[in-house]
Amino acid sequence: MNLEQTYLRLPDIFYTQQTPEKVASPELALLNRPLALELGIDPNSFESEKEIAEIFSGNRIPAGAVPFAQAYAGHQFGNFTRLGDGRAIVLGEVVDPRGKRWDLQFKGSGRTPYSRRGDGRAALGPMLREYLISEAMHAFGIPTTRSLAIVKTGEPVYRETVLPGAILTRVAASHIRVGTFEYAGAFHGPDAVRALADYAIDRHYPSVRNDPNPYVAFLNEVITRQANLIAQWMCFGFIHGVMNTDNMLVSGETIDYGPCAFMDYYDPATVFSSIDRNGRYAYGNQPPIAHWNLARLAETLLPLFDQDESRAIEIAKEVLDRFESKYLENWFSGMAAKLGISSLDDKDRTLILDLLRLMHERQMDFTNTFVSLTQGESIDLPAEWISRWNACRQAQTISREDSQKLMQKTNPRIIPRNHLVEAALSAAVEQQDLTPFNNLLTVLQSPFGAATDLPAKYFEPAPRGGAPYQTFCGT
């Protein structure tokens, strides 16, 4: 796999070299062959599925790999904690045919020095969830880490019950988190922050290297990417569930698909995570939480902005204040596109806000509302709003046909409906049947042009009247 190890050029305070714990009976459950080819890894170059399972379980370490666990910290539900890869190990970095560098990381590969009281293992269900949701996010065009493989370990994992164990191979532009910077600043000082920032700039934002203050420019670039990312989450009804600072990557990708889910009936207060009892990470709170997390990143960079602390704080505030306008620009543009509007004015913004208010009041399904508008179907919206929407579309410089195409490519007909995800995971874990999972995965790979002859279950929200849906972190 031609693995490289640029992260190990950082001071060793940022990692601990660690070999994955071997597992009893590795068995390949899933291999993302299209992703493997994108990375320059030919699935046919392996001798057998057994060899693939041996490598992606950590039982056989490929040439060039120097496995390590990363150290970091983070604000978890607002409380600062020293953390690290407690059940994850980076195998190395692969450079794809386009010259782009990617981390390959095992998740569920055993204990590390950062495991605390954890067992370092992962259960099959949560790893399947991450594989499914991350690939759906990729199909939506949302920046995300991806899933290359899942290997069943043949060993039990003990949670509330005994579950089958598994290891996921995650692919990311890097695993540098806001929490990595917090760790450097809190425990090792400005020199460590500078070393990490230099590495992150070289890896993700090389264009800012020649800026008069590259560290200020770096913060601005991270803010720009996060504003775009969160806006896309909101436009698709995605709820992350655990927006801790250790789950925010400076590369601008979505990471950690534990208590995540997609909204059915529109409500800004929607929470799915079993541990988010106060709604800190509710759907509607995601933009301000992202801003809060970015402020924690800015705090670590203050010594690099200016030797005068007061001046450094002024610089940080000025850059952080750009988040809201960047976010709103991305969000309004994204929501306008869902309505076939290519250029925004104040009437269009009011139209969007009024639509969301009506959807909340009438408990309308988020995804299907936009699908119905796209397809011209009858919908439970006032004639007055429909009339205003038509007037906004007619005032566009683009044709009606192009407006329709804009809606079709921004409104998925299919999302990972929570009840379908649970049914697929249940069949895989309890009955050892991956058929429902693979069927759902296949459908989600073409979310905008999904076949109209698919079973109705793929298009419908969960039946009303059941218990509130909850997701769990899996640790």
Buried (B, 14 or more C-beta within 10 A) or exposed (E): BEBBBBBBEBEEBBBBEBBBBBBEEBBBBBBBBEBBBBBBBEBEEBEEEEEBBBBBBBBBBBEBBBBBBBBBBBBBBEEBBBBBBBBBBBBBBBBBEEEEBBBBBBBBBBBBEBBEEEBBBBBBBBBBBBBBBBBBBBBBBBBBBBBBBBBBBBBBBEBEEEBBBBBBBBBBBBBBBBBBBBBBBBEBEBEBBBBBBBBBBEBBBEEBEEBEBBBBBBBBBBBBBBBBBBBBBBBBBBBBBBBBBBBBBBBBBBBBBBBBBBBBBBBEEBBBBEBBEEEBBBBBBBBEBBBBBBBBBBBBBBBBBBEEEEEBBEBBEEBBEBBEEBBBBBBBBBBBBBBBBBEBEEEBBEBBEBBBEBBBEBEBBBBBBBBBBBBEEEBEBEEEBEEBBEEBBEEBEBEEEEBBEBBBEBBBBBBBBBBBBBBBBBBBBEEEEBEBBBBBBEBBBEBBEBEEEEEEEBBBBBEEEEEEBBBBEBB
